[in-house]
């Protein structure tokens, strides 16, 4: 089959993904600056900068529609960082230039005062050549982007912002399992988080079938793993669960049909489906999920996959609240800690956009 010469640029997720030839490849070049407790001793990539952790200095920009940004919303809430790291929430769709703050009054972020996230990127890098991605952390005083390195952002929130964690915050990176956790997260990222996109943006039948086999091999591995343990790393939630959850919660509403990941629905995989519902009903997970924005984003923005831009009415989401029975495996979500308190009024998902009770 002949090679395609077209390229597909999508600014919706962390790392604009690029469709070159037959196989989907994600651009994984990020702004690798970090926000840390001690910039003088921090390890950063060559050419990157270490910024100090300071309450109120930064704003997290994270669209609810994006799975990579959804991770940061979950971790920020689990750790209780709402008072020290404010959040800006772009709407679910964007144009070729940037995410926009169309849900805010006058279409501007109320803290940064900008209409487009692009403004924060070019404020620091006037000729920024890559996709304008979320999540991004912006320095409020200068209006300049600090970092969009989604994986490092959540790890640093867990490890470097500890002085500002709420009492009872969970340990999302337990030292005893960190090495294994990194291996699990790597496989989840390459085969599942990114695997659904590899299916959806495949440029040939051969590339699609190869991506499909990789995805479902990993899904079968997860189904088996979760048959004997409540969470990916054992008895309590870790960042590994956060990273898997944001793909699973989008699987049936989007990836199964839109990205042609259609061997099975999540609801047809007993352990993964029970696990996903267990997390969904855990404070900090489901209360960050906006199904309406998720569906609107994928089905409207991806015009090359869905030219009509028609957003499906289904599936029925009431089953997310069905009993999951995962307690029988033992363990508890927060270990010796406690769950986060109620969602802040300005950050609640609209009642009509989630099956969770008000």
Short mmCIF file of the C-alpha atoms (twelve columns), coordinates in Angstrom:
data_MODEL
# 
_entry.id   MODEL 
# 
loop_
_atom_site.group_PDB 
_atom_site.id 
_atom_site.type_symbol 
_atom_site.label_atom_id 
_atom_site.label_alt_id 
_atom_site.label_comp_id 
_atom_site.label_asym_id 
_atom_site.label_seq_id 
_atom_site.Cartn_x 
_atom_site.Cartn_y 
_atom_site.Cartn_z 
_atom_site.pdbx_PDB_model_num 
ATOM 1   C CA . UNK A 1   0.000   0.000   0.000  1 
ATOM 2   C CA . UNK A 2   1.348   3.424   -0.919 1 
ATOM 3   C CA . UNK A 3   2.630   5.853   1.698  1 
ATOM 4   C CA . UNK A 4   0.570   8.897   2.563  1 
ATOM 5   C CA . UNK A 5   2.297   12.240  2.346  1 
ATOM 6   C CA . UNK A 6   -0.188  14.192  4.436  1 
ATOM 7   C CA . UNK A 7   0.460   15.198  8.027  1 
ATOM 8   C CA . UNK A 8   -2.071  15.503  10.795 1 
ATOM 9   C CA . UNK A 9   -1.463  18.029  13.556 1 
ATOM 10  C CA . UNK A 10  -3.677  17.953  16.593 1 
ATOM 11  C CA . UNK A 11  -3.253  20.451  19.389 1 
ATOM 12  C CA . UNK A 12  -5.623  18.780  21.803 1 
ATOM 13  C CA . UNK A 13  -3.332  16.659  23.897 1 
ATOM 14  C CA . UNK A 14  0.089   16.698  25.474 1 
ATOM 15  C CA . UNK A 15  2.450   16.452  22.542 1 
ATOM 16  C CA . UNK A 16  0.885   17.381  19.224 1 
ATOM 17  C CA . UNK A 17  0.545   14.096  17.446 1 
ATOM 18  C CA . UNK A 18  1.802   13.839  13.921 1 
ATOM 19  C CA . UNK A 19  0.508   11.468  11.284 1 
ATOM 20  C CA . UNK A 20  3.390   10.799  8.905  1 
ATOM 21  C CA . UNK A 21  3.023   8.097   6.318  1 
ATOM 22  C CA . UNK A 22  1.281   4.973   7.518  1 
ATOM 23  C CA . UNK A 23  1.876   4.960   11.270 1 
ATOM 24  C CA . UNK A 24  0.854   7.465   13.882 1 
ATOM 25  C CA . UNK A 25  3.739   9.082   15.767 1 
ATOM 26  C CA . UNK A 26  3.341   11.426  18.710 1 
ATOM 27  C CA . UNK A 27  5.550   14.481  18.989 1 
ATOM 28  C CA . UNK A 28  6.967   14.048  22.487 1 
ATOM 29  C CA . UNK A 29  9.086   17.193  22.612 1 
ATOM 30  C CA . UNK A 30  7.904   19.263  25.558 1 
ATOM 31  C CA . UNK A 31  8.962   22.324  27.511 1 
ATOM 32  C CA . UNK A 32  10.968  20.400  30.100 1 
ATOM 33  C CA . UNK A 33  11.204  23.051  32.798 1 
ATOM 34  C CA . UNK A 34  10.249  21.841  36.267 1 
ATOM 35  C CA . UNK A 35  8.716   23.436  39.374 1 
ATOM 36  C CA . UNK A 36  10.580  22.085  42.403 1 
ATOM 37  C CA . UNK A 37  11.159  22.704  46.096 1 
ATOM 38  C CA . UNK A 38  14.899  23.417  45.659 1 
ATOM 39  C CA . UNK A 39  15.798  24.714  42.188 1 
ATOM 40  C CA . UNK A 40  19.506  24.877  43.023 1 
ATOM 41  C CA . UNK A 41  19.773  21.109  43.444 1 
ATOM 42  C CA . UNK A 42  17.089  19.916  41.036 1 
ATOM 43  C CA . UNK A 43  17.850  17.617  38.142 1 
ATOM 44  C CA . UNK A 44  16.597  19.101  34.882 1 
ATOM 45  C CA . UNK A 45  17.107  18.307  31.223 1 
ATOM 46  C CA . UNK A 46  19.831  20.098  29.315 1 
ATOM 47  C CA . UNK A 47  18.653  23.595  28.467 1 
ATOM 48  C CA . UNK A 48  15.701  23.401  30.870 1 
ATOM 49  C CA . UNK A 49  15.114  25.559  33.923 1 
ATOM 50  C CA . UNK A 50  14.058  24.773  37.497 1 
ATOM 51  C CA . UNK A 51  11.434  27.076  38.985 1 
ATOM 52  C CA . UNK A 52  10.602  27.336  42.712 1 
ATOM 53  C CA . UNK A 53  7.406   25.977  44.220 1 
ATOM 54  C CA . UNK A 54  5.455   29.028  45.393 1 
ATOM 55  C CA . UNK A 55  1.778   29.176  46.345 1 
ATOM 56  C CA . UNK A 56  -0.218  31.428  44.045 1 
ATOM 57  C CA . UNK A 57  2.571   31.970  41.540 1 
ATOM 58  C CA . UNK A 58  1.341   29.564  38.868 1 
ATOM 59  C CA . UNK A 59  -1.878  28.611  37.112 1 
ATOM 60  C CA . UNK A 60  -2.592  25.159  35.744 1 
ATOM 61  C CA . UNK A 61  -4.406  25.258  32.399 1 
ATOM 62  C CA . UNK A 62  -6.150  21.929  31.878 1 
ATOM 63  C CA . UNK A 63  -9.073  21.191  29.563 1 
ATOM 64  C CA . UNK A 64  -11.461 18.612  30.993 1 
ATOM 65  C CA . UNK A 65  -11.810 17.010  27.557 1 
ATOM 66  C CA . UNK A 66  -8.147  16.027  27.264 1 
ATOM 67  C CA . UNK A 67  -7.006  12.784  28.936 1 
ATOM 68  C CA . UNK A 68  -3.491  14.076  29.592 1 
ATOM 69  C CA . UNK A 69  -4.850  17.254  31.210 1 
ATOM 70  C CA . UNK A 70  -7.451  15.236  33.132 1 
ATOM 71  C CA . UNK A 71  -4.533  13.528  34.927 1 
ATOM 72  C CA . UNK A 72  -3.389  16.851  36.375 1 
ATOM 73  C CA . UNK A 73  -6.901  17.730  37.546 1 
ATOM 74  C CA . UNK A 74  -7.140  14.396  39.385 1 
ATOM 75  C CA . UNK A 75  -3.694  14.648  41.017 1 
ATOM 76  C CA . UNK A 76  -4.203  18.287  42.029 1 
ATOM 77  C CA . UNK A 77  -7.494  17.357  43.702 1 
ATOM 78  C CA . UNK A 78  -6.211  14.176  45.367 1 
ATOM 79  C CA . UNK A 79  -3.303  16.115  46.886 1 
ATOM 80  C CA . UNK A 80  -5.415  19.106  47.914 1 
ATOM 81  C CA . UNK A 81  -3.466  21.733  45.989 1 
ATOM 82  C CA . UNK A 82  -6.464  23.870  45.002 1 
ATOM 83  C CA . UNK A 83  -5.477  26.795  47.254 1 
ATOM 84  C CA . UNK A 84  -1.881  26.983  46.020 1 
ATOM 85  C CA . UNK A 85  -2.239  26.151  42.309 1 
ATOM 86  C CA . UNK A 86  -5.247  27.717  40.606 1 
ATOM 87  C CA . UNK A 87  -6.790  26.190  37.513 1 
ATOM 88  C CA . UNK A 88  -7.956  27.550  34.171 1 
ATOM 89  C CA . UNK A 89  -10.397 25.416  32.185 1 
ATOM 90  C CA . UNK A 90  -10.500 25.885  28.409 1 
ATOM 91  C CA . UNK A 91  -13.547 24.675  26.535 1 
ATOM 92  C CA . UNK A 92  -13.736 21.288  24.810 1 
ATOM 93  C CA . UNK A 93  -12.941 22.401  21.249 1 
ATOM 94  C CA . UNK A 94  -10.213 24.470  19.661 1 
ATOM 95  C CA . UNK A 95  -9.116  25.629  16.261 1 
ATOM 96  C CA . UNK A 96  -5.796  25.141  14.484 1 
ATOM 97  C CA . UNK A 97  -4.157  27.833  16.609 1 
ATOM 98  C CA . UNK A 98  -4.942  27.022  20.189 1 
ATOM 99  C CA . UNK A 99  -7.197  26.016  23.033 1 
ATOM 100 C CA . UNK A 100 -9.536  28.900  23.923 1 
ATOM 101 C CA . UNK A 101 -11.234 30.035  27.120 1 
ATOM 102 C CA . UNK A 102 -14.683 30.142  25.578 1 
ATOM 103 C CA . UNK A 103 -16.402 28.934  28.763 1 
ATOM 104 C CA . UNK A 104 -15.257 31.992  30.723 1 
ATOM 105 C CA . UNK A 105 -16.984 35.395  30.748 1 
ATOM 106 C CA . UNK A 106 -16.005 37.394  27.662 1 
ATOM 107 C CA . UNK A 107 -14.010 34.379  26.461 1 
ATOM 108 C CA . UNK A 108 -10.988 35.230  28.628 1 
ATOM 109 C CA . UNK A 109 -9.324  33.349  31.453 1 
ATOM 110 C CA . UNK A 110 -10.248 35.399  34.543 1 
ATOM 111 C CA . UNK A 111 -6.742  35.214  36.035 1 
ATOM 112 C CA . UNK A 112 -4.436  35.279  33.017 1 
ATOM 113 C CA . UNK A 113 -6.654  37.604  31.007 1 
ATOM 114 C CA . UNK A 114 -6.007  35.763  27.747 1 
ATOM 115 C CA . UNK A 115 -8.379  34.407  25.122 1 
ATOM 116 C CA . UNK A 116 -6.055  31.667  23.863 1 
ATOM 117 C CA . UNK A 117 -3.517  29.487  25.625 1 
ATOM 118 C CA . UNK A 118 -1.293  30.263  22.651 1 
ATOM 119 C CA . UNK A 119 -0.749  33.731  24.133 1 
ATOM 120 C CA . UNK A 120 1.087   32.252  27.133 1 
ATOM 121 C CA . UNK A 121 3.322   30.164  24.859 1 
ATOM 122 C CA . UNK A 122 4.329   33.042  22.575 1 
ATOM 123 C CA . UNK A 123 4.803   35.352  25.561 1 
ATOM 124 C CA . UNK A 124 7.797   33.206  26.429 1 
ATOM 125 C CA . UNK A 125 8.693   31.731  23.041 1 
ATOM 126 C CA . UNK A 126 7.692   34.232  20.306 1 
ATOM 127 C CA . UNK A 127 8.350   31.697  17.563 1 
ATOM 128 C CA . UNK A 128 7.059   28.599  19.383 1 
ATOM 129 C CA . UNK A 129 7.003   25.951  16.648 1 
ATOM 130 C CA . UNK A 130 4.925   23.157  18.161 1 
ATOM 131 C CA . UNK A 131 1.364   22.409  19.171 1 
ATOM 132 C CA . UNK A 132 -0.225  24.514  21.896 1 
ATOM 133 C CA . UNK A 133 -0.961  21.701  24.304 1 
ATOM 134 C CA . UNK A 134 -2.656  21.106  27.626 1 
ATOM 135 C CA . UNK A 135 -1.895  20.634  30.420 1 
ATOM 136 C CA . UNK A 136 0.314   23.664  30.752 1 
ATOM 137 C CA . UNK A 137 1.474   25.594  33.798 1 
ATOM 138 C CA . UNK A 138 1.693   29.364  33.354 1 
ATOM 139 C CA . UNK A 139 3.425   31.904  35.581 1 
ATOM 140 C CA . UNK A 140 0.671   34.338  36.502 1 
ATOM 141 C CA . UNK A 141 2.856   37.426  36.950 1 
ATOM 142 C CA . UNK A 142 4.482   37.266  33.522 1 
ATOM 143 C CA . UNK A 143 1.770   35.356  31.659 1 
ATOM 144 C CA . UNK A 144 4.445   33.017  30.304 1 
ATOM 145 C CA . UNK A 145 4.182   29.253  29.971 1 
ATOM 146 C CA . UNK A 146 6.508   27.372  32.327 1 
ATOM 147 C CA . UNK A 147 6.030   23.760  31.261 1 
ATOM 148 C CA . UNK A 148 3.719   21.463  29.319 1 
ATOM 149 C CA . UNK A 149 5.559   18.241  30.211 1 
ATOM 150 C CA . UNK A 150 2.442   16.384  31.369 1 
ATOM 151 C CA . UNK A 151 4.117   13.346  32.930 1 
ATOM 152 C CA . UNK A 152 6.658   15.436  34.865 1 
ATOM 153 C CA . UNK A 153 3.978   17.889  36.020 1 
ATOM 154 C CA . UNK A 154 2.028   15.265  37.958 1 
ATOM 155 C CA . UNK A 155 5.131   13.570  39.341 1 
ATOM 156 C CA . UNK A 156 6.408   16.910  40.606 1 
ATOM 157 C CA . UNK A 157 3.049   17.814  42.122 1 
ATOM 158 C CA . UNK A 158 3.309   14.588  44.121 1 
ATOM 159 C CA . UNK A 159 6.976   14.837  45.081 1 
ATOM 160 C CA . UNK A 160 7.970   18.510  45.047 1 
ATOM 161 C CA . UNK A 161 4.817   20.218  46.352 1 
ATOM 162 C CA . UNK A 162 4.569   18.094  49.523 1 
ATOM 163 C CA . UNK A 163 4.750   21.125  51.852 1 
ATOM 164 C CA . UNK A 164 1.340   22.133  50.519 1 
ATOM 165 C CA . UNK A 165 -0.386  18.744  50.314 1 
ATOM 166 C CA . UNK A 166 -3.585  18.453  52.316 1 
ATOM 167 C CA . UNK A 167 -3.587  16.415  55.517 1 
ATOM 168 C CA . UNK A 168 -4.299  12.804  54.606 1 
ATOM 169 C CA . UNK A 169 -3.183  13.158  50.986 1 
ATOM 170 C CA . UNK A 170 -2.317  9.789   49.406 1 
ATOM 171 C CA . UNK A 171 1.226   8.765   48.528 1 
ATOM 172 C CA . UNK A 172 0.908   8.446   44.764 1 
ATOM 173 C CA . UNK A 173 4.559   7.390   44.345 1 
ATOM 174 C CA . UNK A 174 5.267   4.831   47.112 1 
ATOM 175 C CA . UNK A 175 8.995   4.191   47.209 1 
ATOM 176 C CA . UNK A 176 8.660   0.448   47.629 1 
ATOM 177 C CA . UNK A 177 7.003   -0.037  44.246 1 
ATOM 178 C CA . UNK A 178 8.305   2.922   42.252 1 
ATOM 179 C CA . UNK A 179 10.609  0.936   39.976 1 
ATOM 180 C CA . UNK A 180 7.887   -1.547  39.042 1 
ATOM 181 C CA . UNK A 181 5.374   1.284   38.789 1 
ATOM 182 C CA . UNK A 182 7.492   3.061   36.205 1 
ATOM 183 C CA . UNK A 183 7.573   -0.121  34.120 1 
ATOM 184 C CA . UNK A 184 3.799   -0.506  34.394 1 
ATOM 185 C CA . UNK A 185 3.198   3.145   33.524 1 
ATOM 186 C CA . UNK A 186 5.520   2.912   30.539 1 
ATOM 187 C CA . UNK A 187 3.584   -0.002  29.124 1 
ATOM 188 C CA . UNK A 188 0.261   1.685   29.859 1 
ATOM 189 C CA . UNK A 189 1.465   4.856   28.123 1 
ATOM 190 C CA . UNK A 190 2.925   3.287   24.991 1 
ATOM 191 C CA . UNK A 191 0.317   0.569   24.474 1 
ATOM 192 C CA . UNK A 192 -2.926  1.984   25.919 1 
ATOM 193 C CA . UNK A 193 -2.844  5.771   26.486 1 
ATOM 194 C CA . UNK A 194 -1.082  6.291   23.176 1 
ATOM 195 C CA . UNK A 195 -2.277  3.005   21.693 1 
ATOM 196 C CA . UNK A 196 -5.831  4.214   21.151 1 
ATOM 197 C CA . UNK A 197 -4.495  7.174   19.169 1 
ATOM 198 C CA . UNK A 198 -2.247  4.842   17.181 1 
ATOM 199 C CA . UNK A 199 -5.401  3.010   16.105 1 
ATOM 200 C CA . UNK A 200 -7.423  6.142   15.467 1 
ATOM 201 C CA . UNK A 201 -4.849  7.899   13.311 1 
ATOM 202 C CA . UNK A 202 -3.377  4.928   11.486 1 
ATOM 203 C CA . UNK A 203 -2.675  5.804   7.860  1 
ATOM 204 C CA . UNK A 204 -3.197  2.366   6.373  1 
ATOM 205 C CA . UNK A 205 -5.059  -0.856  7.049  1 
ATOM 206 C CA . UNK A 206 -1.789  -2.590  7.865  1 
ATOM 207 C CA . UNK A 207 -0.769  0.127   10.353 1 
ATOM 208 C CA . UNK A 208 -4.213  0.040   11.947 1 
ATOM 209 C CA . UNK A 209 -4.244  -3.725  12.402 1 
ATOM 210 C CA . UNK A 210 -0.769  -3.648  13.920 1 
ATOM 211 C CA . UNK A 211 -1.838  -0.882  16.336 1 
ATOM 212 C CA . UNK A 212 -5.047  -2.756  17.152 1 
ATOM 213 C CA . UNK A 213 -3.145  -5.923  18.096 1 
ATOM 214 C CA . UNK A 214 -0.754  -3.951  20.308 1 
ATOM 215 C CA . UNK A 215 -3.617  -2.219  22.099 1 
ATOM 216 C CA . UNK A 216 -5.601  -5.363  22.793 1 
ATOM 217 C CA . UNK A 217 -2.546  -7.325  23.893 1 
ATOM 218 C CA . UNK A 218 -2.044  -4.667  26.572 1 
ATOM 219 C CA . UNK A 219 -5.738  -4.559  27.478 1 
ATOM 220 C CA . UNK A 220 -5.701  -8.333  28.004 1 
ATOM 221 C CA . UNK A 221 -2.615  -7.975  30.198 1 
ATOM 222 C CA . UNK A 222 -4.388  -5.346  32.308 1 
ATOM 223 C CA . UNK A 223 -7.547  -7.461  32.550 1 
ATOM 224 C CA . UNK A 224 -5.481  -10.338 33.919 1 
ATOM 225 C CA . UNK A 225 -3.453  -8.151  36.279 1 
ATOM 226 C CA . UNK A 226 -6.547  -6.537  37.763 1 
ATOM 227 C CA . UNK A 227 -8.179  -9.892  38.364 1 
ATOM 228 C CA . UNK A 228 -6.050  -10.429 41.468 1 
ATOM 229 C CA . UNK A 229 -5.428  -6.918  42.808 1 
ATOM 230 C CA . UNK A 230 -7.700  -3.962  43.417 1 
ATOM 231 C CA . UNK A 231 -5.357  -1.371  41.928 1 
ATOM 232 C CA . UNK A 232 -2.511  -1.543  39.447 1 
ATOM 233 C CA . UNK A 233 0.181   -1.588  42.129 1 
ATOM 234 C CA . UNK A 234 -1.732  -3.457  44.802 1 
ATOM 235 C CA . UNK A 235 -3.907  -2.296  47.681 1 
ATOM 236 C CA . UNK A 236 -3.948  1.492   47.211 1 
ATOM 237 C CA . UNK A 237 -4.172  4.014   44.393 1 
ATOM 238 C CA . UNK A 238 -0.983  5.351   42.841 1 
ATOM 239 C CA . UNK A 239 -0.234  7.601   39.897 1 
ATOM 240 C CA . UNK A 240 -0.315  4.484   37.718 1 
ATOM 241 C CA . UNK A 241 -4.068  4.287   38.337 1 
ATOM 242 C CA . UNK A 242 -4.534  7.957   37.476 1 
ATOM 243 C CA . UNK A 243 -2.740  7.455   34.166 1 
ATOM 244 C CA . UNK A 244 -4.798  4.438   33.163 1 
ATOM 245 C CA . UNK A 245 -8.131  5.802   34.365 1 
ATOM 246 C CA . UNK A 246 -8.266  8.782   32.004 1 
ATOM 247 C CA . UNK A 247 -8.057  6.451   29.003 1 
ATOM 248 C CA . UNK A 248 -10.534 3.909   30.369 1 
ATOM 249 C CA . UNK A 249 -13.159 6.540   31.164 1 
ATOM 250 C CA . UNK A 250 -13.047 7.672   27.512 1 
ATOM 251 C CA . UNK A 251 -12.992 4.189   26.037 1 
ATOM 252 C CA . UNK A 252 -16.659 3.390   25.408 1 
ATOM 253 C CA . UNK A 253 -17.840 6.970   24.762 1 
ATOM 254 C CA . UNK A 254 -15.033 7.701   22.259 1 
ATOM 255 C CA . UNK A 255 -12.230 5.256   21.524 1 
ATOM 256 C CA . UNK A 256 -14.334 2.156   20.865 1 
ATOM 257 C CA . UNK A 257 -16.047 3.712   17.842 1 
ATOM 258 C CA . UNK A 258 -14.255 6.952   16.965 1 
ATOM 259 C CA . UNK A 259 -10.774 5.377   17.072 1 
ATOM 260 C CA . UNK A 260 -11.939 1.934   15.885 1 
ATOM 261 C CA . UNK A 261 -10.765 0.194   19.077 1 
ATOM 262 C CA . UNK A 262 -13.750 -2.079  18.709 1 
ATOM 263 C CA . UNK A 263 -12.833 -5.636  19.704 1 
ATOM 264 C CA . UNK A 264 -14.734 -5.176  22.947 1 
ATOM 265 C CA . UNK A 265 -16.280 -2.416  24.963 1 
ATOM 266 C CA . UNK A 266 -14.841 -1.698  28.372 1 
ATOM 267 C CA . UNK A 267 -18.142 -2.923  29.824 1 
ATOM 268 C CA . UNK A 268 -17.350 -6.362  28.359 1 
ATOM 269 C CA . UNK A 269 -14.076 -6.762  30.291 1 
ATOM 270 C CA . UNK A 270 -15.158 -7.658  33.833 1 
ATOM 271 C CA . UNK A 271 -12.017 -6.751  35.781 1 
ATOM 272 C CA . UNK A 272 -11.157 -3.571  33.883 1 
ATOM 273 C CA . UNK A 273 -14.776 -2.424  33.975 1 
ATOM 274 C CA . UNK A 274 -15.099 -3.053  37.706 1 
ATOM 275 C CA . UNK A 275 -11.757 -1.332  38.307 1 
ATOM 276 C CA . UNK A 276 -12.765 1.706   36.241 1 
ATOM 277 C CA . UNK A 277 -16.069 2.036   38.136 1 
ATOM 278 C CA . UNK A 278 -14.260 1.652   41.457 1 
ATOM 279 C CA . UNK A 279 -12.007 4.575   40.562 1 
ATOM 280 C CA . UNK A 280 -14.844 6.614   39.071 1 
ATOM 281 C CA . UNK A 281 -16.690 6.499   42.382 1 
ATOM 282 C CA . UNK A 282 -13.537 7.422   44.333 1 
ATOM 283 C CA . UNK A 283 -13.443 11.156  45.203 1 
ATOM 284 C CA . UNK A 284 -10.953 12.903  42.941 1 
ATOM 285 C CA . UNK A 285 -11.544 10.694  39.901 1 
ATOM 286 C CA . UNK A 286 -15.106 10.689  38.582 1 
ATOM 287 C CA . UNK A 287 -15.813 14.181  39.879 1 
ATOM 288 C CA . UNK A 288 -13.235 15.565  37.412 1 
ATOM 289 C CA . UNK A 289 -14.807 13.817  34.400 1 
ATOM 290 C CA . UNK A 290 -17.052 15.732  32.001 1 
ATOM 291 C CA . UNK A 291 -18.491 13.258  29.498 1 
ATOM 292 C CA . UNK A 292 -20.220 15.932  27.427 1 
ATOM 293 C CA . UNK A 293 -16.985 17.862  26.912 1 
ATOM 294 C CA . UNK A 294 -15.072 14.652  26.196 1 
ATOM 295 C CA . UNK A 295 -17.416 13.578  23.402 1 
ATOM 296 C CA . UNK A 296 -17.708 17.064  21.938 1 
ATOM 297 C CA . UNK A 297 -13.949 17.413  21.798 1 
ATOM 298 C CA . UNK A 298 -13.148 14.232  19.922 1 
ATOM 299 C CA . UNK A 299 -16.102 14.131  17.548 1 
ATOM 300 C CA . UNK A 300 -15.988 17.839  16.651 1 
ATOM 301 C CA . UNK A 301 -12.253 18.547  16.518 1 
ATOM 302 C CA . UNK A 302 -11.226 15.441  14.555 1 
ATOM 303 C CA . UNK A 303 -12.869 16.412  11.292 1 
ATOM 304 C CA . UNK A 304 -10.643 14.086  9.260  1 
ATOM 305 C CA . UNK A 305 -12.042 11.110  11.198 1 
ATOM 306 C CA . UNK A 306 -15.571 12.467  11.672 1 
ATOM 307 C CA . UNK A 307 -16.264 14.948  8.823  1 
ATOM 308 C CA . UNK A 308 -19.910 15.402  9.834  1 
ATOM 309 C CA . UNK A 309 -18.868 16.499  13.362 1 
ATOM 310 C CA . UNK A 310 -21.984 14.736  14.669 1 
ATOM 311 C CA . UNK A 311 -21.604 13.883  18.355 1 
ATOM 312 C CA . UNK A 312 -23.161 10.541  19.372 1 
ATOM 313 C CA . UNK A 313 -26.001 10.642  21.853 1 
ATOM 314 C CA . UNK A 314 -24.911 7.425   23.586 1 
ATOM 315 C CA . UNK A 315 -23.748 5.441   25.329 1 
ATOM 316 C CA . UNK A 316 -25.879 5.464   28.458 1 
ATOM 317 C CA . UNK A 317 -23.547 6.423   31.309 1 
ATOM 318 C CA . UNK A 318 -25.721 5.388   34.236 1 
ATOM 319 C CA . UNK A 319 -23.853 2.077   34.462 1 
ATOM 320 C CA . UNK A 320 -20.789 3.909   35.829 1 
ATOM 321 C CA . UNK A 321 -22.582 3.974   39.180 1 
ATOM 322 C CA . UNK A 322 -23.384 0.244   39.263 1 
ATOM 323 C CA . UNK A 323 -21.853 -1.760  42.110 1 
ATOM 324 C CA . UNK A 324 -18.343 -2.928  41.217 1 
ATOM 325 C CA . UNK A 325 -17.553 -5.454  43.950 1 
ATOM 326 C CA . UNK A 326 -13.847 -4.597  43.968 1 
ATOM 327 C CA . UNK A 327 -13.823 -4.371  47.782 1 
ATOM 328 C CA . UNK A 328 -13.638 -8.176  47.806 1 
ATOM 329 C CA . UNK A 329 -10.008 -7.894  46.664 1 
ATOM 330 C CA . UNK A 330 -9.107  -5.977  49.821 1 
ATOM 331 C CA . UNK A 331 -7.231  -2.731  50.025 1 
ATOM 332 C CA . UNK A 332 -8.589  0.793   50.127 1 
ATOM 333 C CA . UNK A 333 -8.079  3.760   47.823 1 
ATOM 334 C CA . UNK A 334 -6.185  6.045   50.206 1 
ATOM 335 C CA . UNK A 335 -4.384  3.638   52.545 1 
ATOM 336 C CA . UNK A 336 -3.713  5.419   55.832 1 
ATOM 337 C CA . UNK A 337 -4.842  8.691   54.302 1 
ATOM 338 C CA . UNK A 338 -8.231  10.146  53.533 1 
ATOM 339 C CA . UNK A 339 -10.165 11.161  50.460 1 
ATOM 340 C CA . UNK A 340 -10.346 14.771  49.307 1 
ATOM 341 C CA . UNK A 341 -13.214 16.960  50.457 1 
ATOM 342 C CA . UNK A 342 -16.041 18.310  48.302 1 
ATOM 343 C CA . UNK A 343 -15.195 19.788  44.910 1 
ATOM 344 C CA . UNK A 344 -14.763 23.555  45.007 1 
ATOM 345 C CA . UNK A 345 -17.901 25.336  43.741 1 
ATOM 346 C CA . UNK A 346 -16.136 26.931  40.774 1 
ATOM 347 C CA . UNK A 347 -14.636 23.613  39.711 1 
ATOM 348 C CA . UNK A 348 -17.662 21.324  39.757 1 
ATOM 349 C CA . UNK A 349 -18.556 19.445  36.590 1 
ATOM 350 C CA . UNK A 350 -22.020 20.404  35.399 1 
ATOM 351 C CA . UNK A 351 -24.603 17.984  36.794 1 
ATOM 352 C CA . UNK A 352 -25.934 17.136  33.344 1 
ATOM 353 C CA . UNK A 353 -22.429 16.190  32.174 1 
ATOM 354 C CA . UNK A 354 -21.805 13.317  34.609 1 
ATOM 355 C CA . UNK A 355 -23.778 10.440  36.125 1 
ATOM 356 C CA . UNK A 356 -22.457 11.284  39.591 1 
ATOM 357 C CA . UNK A 357 -25.091 12.662  41.960 1 
ATOM 358 C CA . UNK A 358 -24.965 16.370  42.672 1 
# 
